[in-house]
Structure formats: C-alpha cells, structure tokens
Amino acid sequence: MEQFQIDKIAVIGAGQMGQQIAMLCALGGYRTALNDVSGEALEKAEAALHSVMNQWVMKKKITEQEKDEAFSRLEFTDSLEKAAGDADYVIEAVIEKLDVKRDLFKRLDGLAPKHAILASNSSTIVNSLIAEVTDRPDKVCNMHFFFPPLVMDCIEVVMSEETSEETAQASLQLCEGINRTGLLLRKEISGFVANRILGALQKEAMFLYEEGIADFKEIDVIVKKALRHPIGPFELMDLSGIDVVNYVMQQQYAETGDPADKPSAIIEEKLKAGELGRKTGKGFYNYQKDEVKTP
C-alpha cells in the first residue's frame, strides 16, 4: 500500500486540547493551521503555546531554533476555509456534542480536498455517528489524544465499519510522525478503551464519595498511593473540566439509555455553580491560590 502523504494538517478548535495537538503537529514538521471561530480563543492559544514552548527551551527539551521553526509552521486563523481548504488531514477538537461535530464535519466535507482524512478527537463519540453526514465515510476516523497532548504519549485511532485501511494506517503514521504511540481499535464502542476503564473508576469514586464512605481527597490519596495512579479521579475531573465530564456522560447516556451513565448529582451541582475545575479556579479542589503547572 502506497503511503498516504501528509503535508498540511488543520486542527479545528483552539481550546486546550486543540492548541496542544496543533503544536505537536508543528513540532513534528507538518504545516499546521489552528482554527477557531473566536479570535480571542486563538490569541489565548498562541500566548499559551509560546509560554509552554519557552519553558521547554529553558528545560532543554527543545532548542530555541526548534521552537522558532515549529512556530514558523503553525498558523492561527478564524477562517475554516483557509485552514481546511488545502489540508491533507483534519483533526476536529471542538466541544463534545454530537450535533456540533456533525455540523462541522458536513462543512469540512465540502471544504477539504477529496483526498483529505477527517478525524475526530472525541473522547466518547464514535466516528460512524459523524461520518454519515459526509460523502467520505471511508476517510473518517477517531484520533483520540489524551490531555495534555504535549505530555501524554498515547493516541487511540478508532475505525468504524466503513473506515478504510488506508485511513487507519495513515493515522498511525501520523502518530509516529508526531512522536506519539498510536493504538488501532478496529471496532467501535462509545468511550473506546481508556475512557471506559477511567469512567468505571470515576463512577465508583463518585459513589463512594456521595455515600459518605470517604471524602474526595481521601479517595484521591488512596488511588494514588494504593493503586499508584499519578493523579486521583477527582483531581483528573478537575483537570479535564467538569463540563467535559458532564458532556461525556450525557453522550454515553444518550447512546445506552442506562441511568447509571447519567451524570451524578454532584457533577450537576458543580456545573450549575460554574465550578468547572482548574480552568475556573475551583472544582472539587480550590486552585485560586495554587499555581497551575503547565506541561
């Protein structure tokens, strides 16, 4: 099989996931466009990435020249057409809502070149639910990065029944090109592998907390010290964002109809209070006085 050629990558969505995915691609030597409808989001993303890369230079992870070369390959644009119009590979990293993703993929299908692969970074939504709005379901897959992408060395590449072998192999080659370990899942399931295991852990942790068996801080300590996890389930929810956790659980519930998949009462309370975790300064923990470390 002839190797799929990737020269330019478009990343759609300049949130914390999208911006770091774009930086990874630029560091990997690819021309990369980071797109968002919000100019303010793009400005914040650019500033955040410069801050992280400057830290990398100070820590000698990369050289000043490598940093400058990576940024020379990275453009920030609010034009979806400019970002995707000549892209070989598109990675969607927008909000975890099926209708939003379907609308975006329908637009991308009309803008991106016919040979381009369209991948979703969704942590839960299977790509067949998105691919059906395009005329290229064989060129659609999941490419699920883990947060933060600049640190985490794992990507779940997920095929649907219609995803072609060429698309799967091209996605694995891209993982290699950005120095990440890609694992291919040939069968779809909501949440894939890591998040299904993680979701089971989070549900049990939430149950233990709500039943008064242990405080959330104690649960985190036990998980870290007894199970040797680097971060506790409540700390991880704060890092990912309570809103993201809610979206994921809502989507799973919509697909399964199982009441056990619905967001717990405490998640809904946090959401209503605007306590979304690190990004708002408060979630399960209070971060307003603590410096949030960057990767």
C-alpha positions as a Markdown table, in Angstrom:
| # | Residue | x | y | z |
|---|---|---|---|---|
| 1 | Met | 0.0 | 0.0 | 0.0 |
| 2 | Glu | 1.4 | 3.4 | -1.0 |
| 3 | Gln | 2.0 | 5.7 | 2.0 |
| 4 | Phe | -0.6 | 8.5 | 2.4 |
| 5 | Gln | 1.2 | 11.8 | 2.1 |
| 6 | Ile | 0.5 | 14.4 | 4.7 |
| 7 | Asp | 2.0 | 17.9 | 4.2 |
| 8 | Lys | -0.6 | 20.1 | 5.9 |
| 9 | Ile | -2.8 | 19.4 | 9.0 |
| 10 | Ala | -5.7 | 21.5 | 10.1 |
| 11 | Val | -6.8 | 21.4 | 13.7 |
| 12 | Ile | -10.3 | 22.8 | 14.4 |
| 13 | Gly | -10.9 | 24.2 | 17.9 |
| 14 | Ala | -8.3 | 26.2 | 19.8 |
| 15 | Gly | -9.2 | 25.0 | 23.3 |
| 16 | Gln | -6.5 | 23.3 | 25.5 |
| 17 | Met | -6.7 | 20.1 | 23.5 |
| 18 | Gly | -6.8 | 21.6 | 20.0 |
| 19 | Gln | -3.9 | 24.1 | 20.7 |
| 20 | Gln | -1.6 | 21.4 | 22.0 |
| 21 | Ile | -2.5 | 19.0 | 19.2 |
| 22 | Ala | -1.6 | 21.7 | 16.7 |
| 23 | Met | 1.7 | 22.4 | 18.5 |
| 24 | Leu | 2.5 | 18.7 | 18.4 |
| 25 | Cys | 1.9 | 18.6 | 14.6 |
| 26 | Ala | 4.1 | 21.7 | 14.1 |
| 27 | Leu | 6.9 | 20.2 | 16.2 |
| 28 | Gly | 6.6 | 17.1 | 14.1 |
| 29 | Gly | 7.4 | 19.0 | 11.0 |
| 30 | Tyr | 4.0 | 19.4 | 9.5 |
| 31 | Arg | 2.5 | 22.7 | 8.2 |
| 32 | Thr | -0.3 | 23.2 | 10.6 |
| 33 | Ala | -3.3 | 25.5 | 10.8 |
| 34 | Leu | -5.2 | 26.0 | 14.1 |
| 35 | Asn | -8.7 | 27.3 | 13.5 |
| 36 | Asp | -11.3 | 28.6 | 15.8 |
| 37 | Val | -14.4 | 30.8 | 15.3 |
| 38 | Ser | -13.2 | 33.0 | 18.2 |
| 39 | Gly | -10.3 | 35.4 | 17.6 |
| 40 | Glu | -9.9 | 35.8 | 21.3 |
| 41 | Ala | -9.5 | 32.0 | 21.7 |
| 42 | Leu | -6.8 | 32.0 | 19.0 |
| 43 | Glu | -4.9 | 34.8 | 20.8 |
| 44 | Lys | -5.1 | 32.9 | 24.1 |
| 45 | Ala | -3.9 | 29.7 | 22.4 |
| 46 | Glu | -0.9 | 31.4 | 20.8 |
| 47 | Ala | 0.1 | 33.1 | 24.1 |
| 48 | Ala | -0.3 | 29.8 | 26.0 |
| 49 | Leu | 1.8 | 27.8 | 23.5 |
| 50 | His | 4.6 | 30.4 | 23.5 |
| 51 | Ser | 4.6 | 30.2 | 27.3 |
| 52 | Val | 4.8 | 26.4 | 27.2 |
| 53 | Met | 7.4 | 26.3 | 24.5 |
| 54 | Asn | 9.6 | 28.9 | 26.3 |
| 55 | Gln | 9.5 | 26.6 | 29.3 |
| 56 | Trp | 10.5 | 23.7 | 27.1 |
| 57 | Val | 13.5 | 25.7 | 25.9 |
| 58 | Met | 14.5 | 26.5 | 29.4 |
| 59 | Lys | 14.2 | 22.9 | 30.4 |
| 60 | Lys | 16.3 | 22.0 | 27.3 |
| 61 | Lys | 13.5 | 19.8 | 25.9 |
| 62 | Ile | 13.9 | 21.6 | 22.6 |
| 63 | Thr | 16.3 | 24.3 | 21.3 |
| 64 | Glu | 15.3 | 27.9 | 20.6 |
| 65 | Gln | 15.8 | 27.2 | 16.9 |
| 66 | Glu | 13.4 | 24.2 | 17.1 |
| 67 | Lys | 10.8 | 26.3 | 18.8 |
| 68 | Asp | 11.1 | 29.1 | 16.2 |
| 69 | Glu | 10.9 | 26.6 | 13.3 |
| 70 | Ala | 7.8 | 25.0 | 14.8 |
| 71 | Phe | 6.0 | 28.3 | 15.2 |
| 72 | Ser | 7.0 | 29.2 | 11.6 |
| 73 | Arg | 5.0 | 26.1 | 10.5 |
| 74 | Leu | 2.0 | 27.0 | 12.7 |
| 75 | Glu | -0.7 | 29.5 | 11.6 |
| 76 | Phe | -3.7 | 30.7 | 13.6 |
| 77 | Thr | -6.8 | 31.5 | 11.6 |
| 78 | Asp | -10.5 | 32.1 | 12.2 |
| 79 | Ser | -11.3 | 31.0 | 8.6 |
| 80 | Leu | -12.3 | 27.4 | 8.3 |
| 81 | Glu | -11.9 | 27.5 | 4.6 |
| 82 | Lys | -8.3 | 28.8 | 4.9 |
| 83 | Ala | -7.5 | 26.1 | 7.5 |
| 84 | Ala | -9.0 | 23.1 | 5.8 |
| 85 | Gly | -9.1 | 24.1 | 2.1 |
| 86 | Asp | -5.7 | 22.6 | 1.3 |
| 87 | Ala | -5.3 | 20.3 | 4.3 |
| 88 | Asp | -4.4 | 16.6 | 3.9 |
| 89 | Tyr | -5.5 | 15.7 | 7.4 |
| 90 | Val | -8.1 | 17.5 | 9.6 |
| 91 | Ile | -8.4 | 16.9 | 13.3 |
| 92 | Glu | -11.6 | 18.2 | 15.0 |
| 93 | Ala | -11.2 | 19.2 | 18.6 |
| 94 | Val | -14.4 | 21.1 | 19.4 |
| 95 | Ile | -17.0 | 20.7 | 22.2 |
| 96 | Glu | -18.1 | 17.1 | 23.0 |
| 97 | Lys | -21.6 | 17.5 | 21.5 |
| 98 | Leu | -22.7 | 15.3 | 18.6 |
| 99 | Asp | -24.8 | 17.9 | 16.8 |
| 100 | Val | -21.9 | 20.4 | 16.8 |
| 101 | Lys | -19.5 | 17.8 | 15.4 |
| 102 | Arg | -21.9 | 16.7 | 12.7 |
| 103 | Asp | -22.5 | 20.2 | 11.6 |
| 104 | Leu | -18.7 | 20.8 | 11.5 |
| 105 | Phe | -17.9 | 17.6 | 9.6 |
| 106 | Lys | -20.6 | 18.4 | 7.0 |
| 107 | Arg | -18.9 | 21.8 | 6.4 |
| 108 | Leu | -15.4 | 20.2 | 6.3 |
| 109 | Asp | -16.6 | 17.6 | 3.8 |
| 110 | Gly | -17.4 | 20.5 | 1.4 |
| 111 | Leu | -14.2 | 22.5 | 2.1 |
| 112 | Ala | -11.4 | 19.9 | 2.5 |
| 113 | Pro | -9.8 | 18.3 | -0.6 |
| 114 | Lys | -11.4 | 15.0 | -1.6 |
| 115 | His | -8.3 | 13.0 | -0.5 |
| 116 | Ala | -8.2 | 14.5 | 3.0 |
| 117 | Ile | -8.8 | 12.4 | 6.1 |
| 118 | Leu | -11.3 | 13.9 | 8.6 |
| 119 | Ala | -10.6 | 12.8 | 12.2 |
| 120 | Ser | -12.4 | 13.5 | 15.4 |
| 121 | Asn | -10.6 | 13.9 | 18.7 |
| 122 | Ser | -13.8 | 12.9 | 20.5 |
| 123 | Ser | -13.1 | 11.0 | 23.8 |
| 124 | Thr | -16.5 | 9.3 | 23.6 |
| 125 | Ile | -18.4 | 9.7 | 20.3 |
| 126 | Val | -17.8 | 7.0 | 17.7 |
| 127 | Asn | -16.9 | 8.3 | 14.3 |
| 128 | Ser | -19.7 | 6.5 | 12.4 |
| 129 | Leu | -22.2 | 8.8 | 14.1 |
| 130 | Ile | -20.3 | 11.7 | 12.5 |
| 131 | Ala | -19.2 | 10.2 | 9.2 |
| 132 | Glu | -22.7 | 9.6 | 7.9 |
| 133 | Val | -23.1 | 13.3 | 7.2 |
| 134 | Thr | -20.1 | 13.2 | 4.8 |
| 135 | Asp | -19.5 | 11.8 | 1.4 |
| 136 | Arg | -16.3 | 10.2 | 2.6 |
| 137 | Pro | -17.1 | 7.8 | 5.5 |
| 138 | Asp | -14.1 | 5.7 | 4.4 |
| 139 | Lys | -11.8 | 8.7 | 5.2 |
| 140 | Val | -13.3 | 9.4 | 8.7 |
| 141 | Cys | -11.9 | 8.0 | 12.0 |
| 142 | Asn | -11.4 | 8.9 | 15.6 |
| 143 | Met | -7.9 | 10.1 | 16.6 |
| 144 | His | -8.3 | 10.4 | 20.4 |
| 145 | Phe | -5.5 | 12.3 | 22.1 |
| 146 | Phe | -5.2 | 12.4 | 25.9 |
| 147 | Phe | -4.8 | 15.5 | 28.0 |
| 148 | Pro | -2.4 | 17.2 | 27.9 |
| 149 | Pro | -1.4 | 16.1 | 24.4 |
| 150 | Leu | 2.1 | 17.7 | 24.8 |
| 151 | Val | 2.7 | 15.3 | 27.7 |
| 152 | Met | 0.7 | 12.2 | 27.1 |
| 153 | Asp | 2.2 | 9.5 | 24.8 |
| 154 | Cys | -0.9 | 7.7 | 23.6 |
| 155 | Ile | -3.5 | 8.1 | 20.8 |
| 156 | Glu | -6.5 | 5.8 | 20.2 |
| 157 | Val | -7.1 | 5.5 | 16.5 |
| 158 | Val | -10.6 | 4.1 | 16.0 |
| 159 | Met | -12.1 | 2.6 | 12.9 |
| 160 | Ser | -15.8 | 2.2 | 12.0 |
| 161 | Glu | -17.0 | -0.5 | 9.7 |
| 162 | Glu | -16.6 | 2.0 | 6.8 |
| 163 | Thr | -13.2 | 3.4 | 7.7 |
| 164 | Ser | -10.6 | 2.3 | 5.2 |
| 165 | Glu | -7.4 | 0.5 | 5.9 |
| 166 | Glu | -5.6 | 3.4 | 4.2 |
| 167 | Thr | -7.1 | 5.9 | 6.6 |
| 168 | Ala | -6.2 | 3.8 | 9.6 |
| 169 | Gln | -2.6 | 3.3 | 8.5 |
| 170 | Ala | -2.2 | 7.0 | 7.6 |
| 171 | Ser | -3.4 | 7.9 | 11.0 |
| 172 | Leu | -0.9 | 5.6 | 12.7 |
| 173 | Gln | 1.8 | 7.0 | 10.5 |
| 174 | Leu | 0.8 | 10.5 | 11.7 |
| 175 | Cys | 1.0 | 9.3 | 15.3 |
| 176 | Glu | 4.6 | 8.2 | 14.6 |
| 177 | Gly | 5.3 | 11.5 | 12.8 |
| 178 | Ile | 4.4 | 13.5 | 15.9 |
| 179 | Asn | 6.3 | 11.1 | 18.2 |
| 180 | Arg | 3.3 | 9.5 | 19.8 |
| 181 | Thr | 2.2 | 5.9 | 20.4 |
| 182 | Gly | -0.8 | 5.1 | 18.3 |
| 183 | Leu | -3.1 | 2.1 | 19.1 |
| 184 | Leu | -5.6 | 1.0 | 16.5 |
| 185 | Leu | -9.0 | -0.1 | 17.6 |
| 186 | Arg | -10.8 | -1.9 | 14.7 |
| 187 | Lys | -14.2 | -2.0 | 16.4 |
| 188 | Glu | -16.2 | 1.0 | 17.7 |
| 189 | Ile | -17.5 | 1.3 | 21.2 |
| 190 | Ser | -18.5 | 4.5 | 23.0 |
| 191 | Gly | -15.7 | 5.8 | 25.2 |
| 192 | Phe | -13.1 | 3.5 | 23.5 |
| 193 | Val | -10.7 | 1.7 | 25.9 |
| 194 | Ala | -9.1 | 4.2 | 28.2 |
| 195 | Asn | -12.2 | 6.3 | 29.0 |
| 196 | Arg | -14.4 | 3.2 | 29.6 |
| 197 | Ile | -11.9 | 2.0 | 32.2 |
| 198 | Leu | -11.5 | 5.5 | 33.6 |
| 199 | Gly | -15.3 | 6.1 | 33.6 |
| 200 | Ala | -15.8 | 3.0 | 35.7 |
| 201 | Leu | -13.2 | 4.2 | 38.2 |
| 202 | Gln | -14.8 | 7.7 | 38.3 |
| 203 | Lys | -18.3 | 6.3 | 38.8 |
| 204 | Glu | -17.2 | 4.2 | 41.7 |
| 205 | Ala | -15.2 | 7.1 | 43.2 |
| 206 | Met | -18.3 | 9.3 | 43.0 |
| 207 | Phe | -20.5 | 6.6 | 44.6 |
| 208 | Leu | -18.1 | 6.2 | 47.5 |
| 209 | Tyr | -18.0 | 10.0 | 48.0 |
| 210 | Glu | -21.7 | 10.5 | 47.7 |
| 211 | Glu | -22.4 | 7.6 | 50.1 |
| 212 | Gly | -20.1 | 9.2 | 52.7 |
| 213 | Ile | -17.6 | 6.3 | 52.6 |
| 214 | Ala | -14.7 | 8.6 | 52.2 |
| 215 | Asp | -14.0 | 12.3 | 51.4 |
| 216 | Phe | -13.0 | 13.0 | 47.8 |
| 217 | Lys | -9.5 | 14.0 | 48.9 |
| 218 | Glu | -9.1 | 10.7 | 50.8 |
| 219 | Ile | -10.3 | 8.8 | 47.7 |
| 220 | Asp | -7.7 | 10.6 | 45.6 |
| 221 | Val | -4.9 | 9.8 | 48.1 |
| 222 | Ile | -5.9 | 6.1 | 48.2 |
| 223 | Val | -6.0 | 5.8 | 44.4 |
| 224 | Lys | -2.6 | 7.4 | 44.1 |
| 225 | Lys | -0.8 | 5.6 | 46.9 |
| 226 | Ala | -2.5 | 2.2 | 46.8 |
| 227 | Leu | -3.1 | 1.9 | 43.1 |
| 228 | Arg | -0.1 | 4.1 | 42.1 |
| 229 | His | -2.1 | 6.3 | 39.8 |
| 230 | Pro | -0.2 | 9.6 | 39.1 |
| 231 | Ile | -3.4 | 11.6 | 39.8 |
| 232 | Gly | -6.7 | 10.8 | 41.6 |
| 233 | Pro | -10.1 | 10.6 | 39.9 |
| 234 | Phe | -11.4 | 13.9 | 41.4 |
| 235 | Glu | -8.1 | 15.7 | 40.5 |
| 236 | Leu | -8.4 | 14.3 | 37.0 |
| 237 | Met | -12.0 | 15.5 | 36.6 |
| 238 | Asp | -10.9 | 19.0 | 37.7 |
| 239 | Leu | -8.0 | 18.8 | 35.2 |
| 240 | Ser | -10.3 | 17.7 | 32.3 |
| 241 | Gly | -13.1 | 20.0 | 33.2 |
| 242 | Ile | -16.4 | 19.2 | 35.0 |
| 243 | Asp | -18.2 | 20.4 | 31.9 |
| 244 | Val | -16.3 | 17.9 | 29.7 |
| 245 | Val | -17.1 | 15.1 | 32.2 |
| 246 | Asn | -20.7 | 16.1 | 32.0 |
| 247 | Tyr | -20.8 | 16.2 | 28.2 |
| 248 | Val | -19.2 | 12.7 | 28.0 |
| 249 | Met | -21.6 | 11.2 | 30.5 |
| 250 | Gln | -24.6 | 12.8 | 28.8 |
| 251 | Gln | -23.5 | 11.4 | 25.4 |
| 252 | Gln | -23.0 | 7.9 | 26.9 |
| 253 | Tyr | -26.4 | 8.1 | 28.5 |
| 254 | Ala | -27.9 | 9.2 | 25.1 |
| 255 | Glu | -26.4 | 6.1 | 23.5 |
| 256 | Thr | -27.0 | 3.5 | 26.1 |
| 257 | Gly | -30.2 | 4.7 | 27.9 |
| 258 | Asp | -28.7 | 3.3 | 31.1 |
| 259 | Pro | -29.5 | 5.5 | 34.1 |
| 260 | Ala | -26.1 | 4.5 | 35.6 |
| 261 | Asp | -24.4 | 6.5 | 32.7 |
| 262 | Lys | -26.2 | 9.8 | 33.7 |
| 263 | Pro | -24.1 | 12.5 | 35.4 |
| 264 | Ser | -24.2 | 12.2 | 39.1 |
| 265 | Ala | -25.9 | 14.9 | 41.3 |
| 266 | Ile | -22.6 | 16.3 | 42.4 |
| 267 | Ile | -21.5 | 16.8 | 38.8 |
| 268 | Glu | -24.7 | 18.7 | 38.0 |
| 269 | Glu | -24.3 | 20.8 | 41.2 |
| 270 | Lys | -20.7 | 21.8 | 40.2 |
| 271 | Leu | -21.9 | 22.6 | 36.6 |
| 272 | Lys | -24.7 | 24.9 | 37.9 |
| 273 | Ala | -22.3 | 26.6 | 40.2 |
| 274 | Gly | -19.8 | 27.2 | 37.5 |
| 275 | Glu | -17.2 | 25.2 | 39.4 |
| 276 | Leu | -15.6 | 23.5 | 36.4 |
| 277 | Gly | -12.2 | 22.7 | 37.8 |
| 278 | Arg | -8.8 | 24.2 | 37.1 |
| 279 | Lys | -10.0 | 26.4 | 34.3 |
| 280 | Thr | -12.4 | 28.3 | 36.6 |
| 281 | Gly | -10.2 | 28.2 | 39.7 |
| 282 | Lys | -12.4 | 25.8 | 41.5 |
| 283 | Gly | -13.9 | 22.4 | 41.1 |
| 284 | Phe | -13.6 | 19.7 | 43.7 |
| 285 | Tyr | -10.5 | 21.5 | 44.7 |
| 286 | Asn | -9.7 | 25.2 | 45.1 |
| 287 | Tyr | -7.0 | 26.4 | 42.7 |
| 288 | Gln | -7.3 | 30.1 | 43.1 |
| 289 | Lys | -4.2 | 30.3 | 45.4 |
| 290 | Asp | -2.3 | 27.5 | 43.7 |
| 291 | Glu | -0.2 | 27.9 | 40.7 |
| 292 | Val | -1.5 | 25.6 | 37.9 |
| 293 | Lys | 1.5 | 24.0 | 36.3 |
| 294 | Thr | 1.8 | 23.9 | 32.6 |
| 295 | Pro | 3.1 | 20.8 | 30.8 |
